[in-house]
């Protein structure tokens, strides 16, 4: 107990110091416009219980550190994660889905589907059939289930009478197929890490029939600082070590419960330094009388108001040496971002990609120094993956893999049934890391 108290006290000290810089950082992630109107109370769906068949199942805590690039663990000396991964599994990297941005990738991780298949094709996009514009900063819209395809892990669990909980995750606030996690919080950055850890401990201290077997847990901190100051800045190191210490404190707090908890630590994407002094505007070849263009920096979707203008605009953009333009039948196969992949009709008619280190800037404000969203096979876009706990082998490093393969892995550990044909991930990719 003394050790746990010391860990939490130490973590609170780190969090206080870390918080001094947080107020300066660019709060890039979703719901920022609503930041001062947030509900910090726990949401509970009453009347749910674990079925008898689920009571003896193991537990999974799926932890995401937004923007935690695959090399940050060593680069910024995350000692706890280094130690934990030596006692479990470490991937050299995890390949994000394209585009390598926050919302699509967090949702790919929990659905096993590529963004073009689950419908969250970017952080901002247009739903062509309805003409509606999805924006991750629109708090009300983010909580509408109609935007989200597939079956998230917490929905899969609840459908099979297994209780789930979420201390933040993309789409966890929305009723997808009419279902939310039994316990969840609306996204905000007001709740201290000590309170969040204590909440998870309280969840896992509930009676067996009320206890969640699947928990999601999210950190925005690394992404914030890497965006604002660039991934090489000392403040990014500080945020990495904050996440590292927080995970150590979480484990220390839960250890006395003596539950078979499996931890998966992931990130959604990496980060790279860009030329934020000389950003690109919308190319002159794009006439907004004929195209709708949602905000973007690493990619722009051009939605034609007049389809007869597509070919001429495409031809003009092909001559622009500052960008690459794609029709949807030309995109790289490994993006899974072609017209035939666009199950929900949400991709632009043309896609514009800047040439790194350049980015687009369609706003009056200077872009941040760190960016992501680029080709998902670029080294600096690579995400992290580690796992440890009773389900996993120990001391193994594996090659990189696509993030859609986490879904069948977690479902298998929890003994949840799913239709393999309904997802893009495959259990065979990660089954070798599991104990027999």
Secondary structure, 3 states (H helix, E strand, C coil): CHHHHHHHHHHHHHHHHHHHHHCCCCCCCCCHHHHHHCCCCEEECCCCCCCHHHCCCCEEEEEEECCCCCCHHHHCCCHHHHHHHHCCEEECCEECCCCCCHHHHHHHHHHCCCHHHHCCCCCEEEECCCCEEEECCCHHHHCCHHHCCCCCHHHHHHHCCCCEEEECCCCCCCCECCECCCEEECCCCCCCHHHHHHHHHHHHCCCHHHCCCEEEEEECHHHHHHHHHCCCCHHHHHHHHHHHHHHHHHHHHHHCCCCCEEEEEECCCCCEECCCCCCECCCCCCCCCCEECCCCCCCEEEEECCHHHHHHHHHHHHCCCCEEEEECCCCCHHHCCCHHHCCCCCCCCEEEEECCCCCECCCCCCCCCEECCCCCCCHHHCECEEEECCCECCCEEECCEECCHHHHHHHHHHCCCCCHHHCCCCHHHHHHHECC
